[in-house]
C-alpha cells in the first residue's frame, strides 16, 4: 500500500492465523478494476489477483467488506460486476487461486459474515432479510426476516 491510499477504502482484513492481510487496490493495467491483494506478513510476499465472475468470466470491478473464512481458505466479499450490466452481491473468493463465485445471483446483498465453523456465509439481503449459503454456492436460503 502507498502512504496516500485510504485504508478504509481498501478494506484490510487479517487472516484467522494472523499471517496474511487481504486488501484491495486499483489494478494498474485495467482502469477501474480492483485487485485483491494478499500480503504474507512473515515473508513480505504480495500476491495480487483480479477475480473473475463465475457468471461471465468478466473481472469483478470492486470488492468491499472482505472477510476471511475461519479456515483461511476463502474470502467472502461484497462485489460489483459492472459489465455486462450492473450486478452486485456477496461472493466467495477461493484462496490462493483467486476464483470468484457468487453466492446468490439475484437481489441486493451485502455485509457477509462467516459462521464460526466456516460452513456457511450469512449476509443481509434486500434490506429486510438475513440469508445464508455454503461457500460453494447453490444453497441460498432465508434464515431470518427483519
C-alpha positions as CSV (number, residue, x, y, z in Angstrom):
1,X,0.0,0.0,0.0
2,X,1.1,3.5,-0.6
3,X,1.0,6.3,2.0
4,X,-1.7,8.1,0.0
5,X,-4.2,5.2,0.0
6,X,-7.1,5.4,2.4
7,X,-7.2,2.2,4.4
8,X,-10.9,2.5,5.0
9,X,-11.4,2.2,1.2
10,X,-9.1,-0.7,0.6
11,X,-10.8,-2.9,3.2
12,X,-7.9,-4.6,5.0
13,X,-8.8,-8.0,6.6
14,X,-6.4,-10.2,8.7
15,X,-6.5,-14.0,8.1
16,X,-7.5,-16.1,11.2
17,X,-3.9,-17.2,11.8
18,X,-2.7,-13.6,11.6
19,X,-0.1,-14.4,8.8
20,X,-1.9,-12.6,5.9
21,X,-3.6,-9.3,5.3
22,X,-6.1,-9.0,2.3
23,X,-7.0,-5.7,0.8
24,X,-8.0,-4.2,-2.5
25,X,-6.2,-1.7,-4.7
26,X,-6.6,-0.3,-8.2
27,X,-5.3,-2.8,-10.7
28,X,-2.7,-0.9,-12.8
29,X,-3.3,-2.5,-16.2
30,X,-7.1,-2.4,-16.0
31,X,-8.6,1.0,-15.5
32,X,-11.3,1.0,-12.9
33,X,-10.8,-2.6,-11.7
34,X,-9.8,-3.5,-8.2
35,X,-7.2,-6.2,-7.4
36,X,-7.4,-8.5,-4.4
37,X,-4.0,-8.3,-2.7
38,X,-2.9,-10.7,0.0
39,X,0.3,-9.8,1.9
40,X,2.2,-12.6,3.7
41,X,3.3,-10.8,6.8
42,X,6.1,-13.4,7.5
43,X,7.8,-13.2,4.1
44,X,6.6,-9.8,2.9
45,X,5.5,-11.5,-0.4
46,X,2.5,-9.9,-2.0
47,X,0.1,-11.8,-4.3
48,X,-2.4,-9.9,-6.4
49,X,-5.3,-11.3,-8.4
50,X,-8.3,-9.7,-10.2
51,X,-11.1,-12.2,-9.5
52,X,-13.4,-13.0,-12.5
53,X,-17.1,-13.6,-12.2
54,X,-18.3,-17.2,-12.4
55,X,-21.3,-15.9,-14.4
56,X,-19.5,-14.2,-17.3
57,X,-15.7,-14.5,-16.8
58,X,-15.6,-10.7,-16.7
59,X,-13.4,-9.3,-14.0
60,X,-15.0,-8.2,-10.7
61,X,-15.0,-4.4,-10.7
62,X,-14.8,-3.8,-7.0
63,X,-14.6,-5.8,-3.8
64,X,-15.6,-4.5,-0.4
65,X,-16.1,-5.8,3.1
66,X,-13.5,-8.6,2.9
67,X,-14.0,-11.4,5.4
68,X,-11.7,-14.4,5.8
69,X,-13.2,-17.8,6.5
70,X,-12.2,-19.3,9.8
71,X,-10.1,-21.9,8.0
72,X,-8.3,-19.2,5.9
73,X,-9.1,-20.8,2.5
74,X,-11.8,-18.5,1.4
75,X,-12.6,-14.7,1.5
76,X,-16.2,-13.5,1.4
77,X,-16.8,-10.1,-0.1
78,X,-19.4,-7.7,-1.3
79,X,-18.7,-7.4,-5.0
80,X,-19.6,-5.3,-8.1
81,X,-19.6,-6.5,-11.6
82,X,-20.2,-3.6,-14.0
83,X,-20.1,-5.3,-17.3
84,X,-22.4,-6.5,-18.8
85,X,-24.9,-4.5,-16.9
86,X,-24.7,-4.0,-13.1
87,X,-24.6,-6.9,-10.7
88,X,-23.9,-6.6,-7.0
89,X,-23.9,-9.1,-4.2
90,X,-22.0,-11.4,-2.0
91,X,-19.5,-13.8,-3.3
92,X,-16.6,-16.0,-2.1
93,X,-13.0,-16.0,-3.4
94,X,-11.1,-19.2,-3.1
95,X,-7.6,-18.6,-1.7
96,X,-5.0,-18.7,-3.2
97,X,-6.5,-19.4,-6.6
98,X,-8.5,-16.2,-6.7
99,X,-11.5,-17.9,-8.3
100,X,-14.7,-16.0,-7.5
101,X,-18.2,-17.5,-7.0
102,X,-21.4,-15.6,-6.5
103,X,-23.4,-17.0,-3.5
104,X,-26.8,-15.7,-4.7
105,X,-27.3,-14.3,-8.1
106,X,-30.4,-12.1,-7.5
107,X,-31.3,-9.3,-5.1
108,X,-29.2,-6.8,-3.3
109,X,-26.9,-8.5,-0.8
110,X,-24.1,-7.3,1.5
111,X,-22.3,-7.5,4.8
112,X,-21.0,-11.1,4.6
113,X,-20.1,-12.8,7.8
114,X,-18.9,-16.4,8.3
115,X,-20.4,-18.8,10.8
116,X,-17.9,-19.9,13.5
117,X,-17.4,-23.3,11.8
118,X,-16.8,-21.8,8.4
119,X,-19.5,-23.9,6.7
120,X,-21.8,-21.0,5.8
121,X,-21.7,-17.3,5.0
122,X,-24.6,-15.2,6.3
123,X,-25.4,-11.8,4.8
124,X,-28.1,-9.1,4.6
125,X,-30.3,-9.3,1.5
126,X,-32.9,-6.9,0.1
127,X,-32.6,-4.8,3.3
128,X,-35.1,-6.9,5.3
129,X,-33.7,-10.4,5.4
130,X,-30.7,-12.5,6.6
131,X,-29.6,-15.2,4.2
132,X,-27.0,-17.9,4.3
133,X,-25.2,-20.1,1.8
134,X,-22.3,-22.5,1.7
135,X,-19.0,-21.2,0.2
136,X,-19.7,-23.4,-2.9
137,X,-23.0,-21.6,-3.5
138,X,-26.2,-23.1,-4.8
139,X,-28.0,-23.5,-1.4
140,X,-29.0,-19.9,-0.7
141,X,-31.8,-19.6,1.9
142,X,-33.5,-17.2,4.2
143,X,-32.7,-17.6,7.9
144,X,-34.4,-14.5,9.3
145,X,-36.8,-11.7,8.3
146,X,-36.3,-8.4,9.9
